[in-house]
């Protein structure tokens, strides 16, 4: 099983192929934002990679990041945990002013 290290939180074993946004919520137990429910529309699920950044990107992630002019971040809803990675969780419910983190994303990337 891949190891997910969340800076300042800990290291967690994650089932291979699990969406990163769900691993952050379920294994790391953090309040990761995902306002659009994991559909690569809102960019609230952003993370910064410290190490192990995937070399591939879904078209949906590439398009929304480009449209918003975002660089240096990735969308946790569009990444599968298939290798060890270390991330900085930068989009958290605490301090966001939102009522909730968003609807739970599905197990698979749409």
N, C-alpha and C positions, 0 to 999 in steps of 0.2 A: 504494500500500500504506500502511496506517496505521502511524504511529510509536508505539511503546510505549516510554515512558521509565520506568525502574525507579529510584527514588531511591537514590543511592549506588552504582548498578551501571552504568547507561549507557542509551543510546537505541538501539532496534532496529526495523528494518522487519519487519512481521508480515503474513503473507498475510491478506487481507480475509476475515472470517468465522471465523478460527481462535479456538478457545476460549482465553480469557485464561490459564487454568491451564497449558495446553500451550505457549503463547507464553512464559510465565515459565520453563518447563522447557527448551524447545527453543531459542528465540532468545536469551533472557537468560541461560540456563545456570545458573539458581539452583535451590536445593534446596527448592522450594515443596512444602509438605505437601498431601496429597490422600488422606487415609486411607481414605475410602469409595470411591475410584476415580472421583470426579467426579459423584456422584449426589445432591448437596445433602442429605446426611444427617448428616455429621459436623462441619461448619463448620471443619475444619482448614485449608482453603484460603483463609482470610480475607486480604483486602487492604484498605488504606485508599487512597482516591482523593485525589490532590493536585489534579488537574484532569482534565477530560474524563469525569467520572462519567456512565455511561449513565443516561438518564432512565427507562428501562423496567427491569422486574425480572420474572423468571419467578415463577410461583406457588410453585414449590418453594423458591426462595430466600426469598421473602417469608415463607412459612410457617415455615421452619426458623429464620430470624433472629428472627421474632416469638416463636416458642415458647421460644427460649433467651434472650429479652430483650436481644438484641444490637443496638446502634445504632452508626452511624458506620463500619461495616465492610460489605464486600460479599463475596460468594463468587465467587472467580475461576473456579470450575468452571461457573458459570451465566451467564458474560458472554462475548459474542463481540467480537472486535476488529474493529470496523467504522468506527472513527474514531481520531484521535490521543488518547492518554490518558497520564497520569502517575500511577503508583501507588507506594505504600510497601508492600513485601512484608514482612508482619509474622508470617507463619506459615511458619517455615523448619524443616527437619529438624535442622540444627545447633542443639544446645542443647535439643531437644525431649524427649530421652530415648527417642524411638522408634527402632526397629530400621531402618525404611525409611520413605520418604515416602508409600508406598501404591501400589496397583496403578495402572498408567497409565490415565488416563481415555480414553474413546473420542473420536473426532474430532467427534462431534455431541453436543449436549445432549439427554439422554434425556427 
